[in-house]
Amino acid sequence: MLSLIRVPLALLYFVVVAIIGNFLLIFRPFNPDNTRVFGRIYSWGGTRILGIKLNISGLENIAHMPPSVVIANHQDNLDLYICGAAVPERTVSVGKKSLLYIPGFGLLYWLAGNVLIDRSSSKNSKATLNATTEALTKGNRSIWVFPEGTRNHGNNLLPFKKGAFRMAIEAGAPIVPICVSRYAGQLDFNKWISGTVEIEILEPVSTAGMTFKDTDRLMDECWHKMKEKIDQLDKKALLIQ
């Protein structure tokens, strides 16, 4: 019964924040901190409406962080409410161009300064790499990427795509992994506390001196680090439930 109230309220909150955000961002479009601000707003209200408890550790790893490539596991549409609490300062995300067509939110996403990509074209992929590299090196911004490329729905961590790692190597930027315990399919919105989600921000992985030949090695290193940590966070979350 509680879920019948919570889910519509969460959707309403999503829409209301987008509408108000579109108006506010007219006065500060493409500011590099817009994504962090609205990530916090979405997370603050969304988790409270849905009864999700967040435990975040490793925040010291993003304090005074240089321009970096931030990678996180991608589970569900609720990532907006859950991962939004961990977005570092001056960080924009890379998302599919189709996000533009979500009423209200698409405009907010664009005005927040996020990077939209068209995966159907290799030419556009190269342009995206150039744009994100310039944002890292000249724009003093960090880039948030879901390297799996699609939602894993709370199942095993999917294989990573190379884009985020090529981007980091090209810019000479560190990679900051953010690990989220598996929550998709685990939350019960009929309970007052629907569940606990553990988030841990790992220490940066340096790309200094690397070339594109190191992409696979770097990608595998980050995948195994994240997989190990996510498994640990899952056990921790189960103990708290």
C-alpha positions, 0 to 999 in steps of 0.5 A: 500500500505504501508503494502506491503512494511513494512511487507516484510521489517520487515521479511527481518530485522528478517532474517538479524539480525538472520544471523548477530547475529549467527556470533556474538554469536559464540564469546559470546555463552550463555552469560546471557545478549544476549537475552536482547541485541538482544531483543532490536535490534529486537524491535528497528528496527522492531517497526520503520519499522512497524510504531509501537509506544511503551510507556513503564512505570515501568522500575524502577521495573526491575532496579537492579532486583534480579533473577526473573521469568518475566511473560508477556501476549502473543499475536502474533509473533510481541511480539518479536518486541514489548516485546523485548524492555522490556527484563531486564538484564541477562534474558533468556526466556523459549520457545518450542523446535520447535523454533530450526527449524526456519531457522537462528533464531532457532540457534540464540535463542539457542546461546543466552542461552534461555531454550528450552522445550519439552512439550510432556514429563513430564520427560522433564518438570521436567528437565526443572523445574530443569534447570530453577531453577538452572539458577535462584539460581546459574546462577544469571539469570532471566527467561522470561515466557509467562504463557498462553502457547500460543498466545491469538491473542489479545483476553482475557487473557488466563488461566495461566499454572502452570510452571512459578509459580512452578519455582518461588516458587522452587527458592524463586524468585519474579515474575515480571509481564509485561503487554502489551496492546492488539495490535493483530488485532489493528495495521494498517500498511497502516498508517504511525503510525500503532498504539500505544502499552502500556507496563507497568512493575508491581511491583514484587510479592514475593514468600517468604515462599511459597510452591507448595501448594500456586501455584494456589493462586499465579497464580490467584493473578498474573492473576487478576493483569495482567488482570486489568492492561491490561484493563487499558492499552487498554483504555489508548492506545485507547485515544492515537490513 
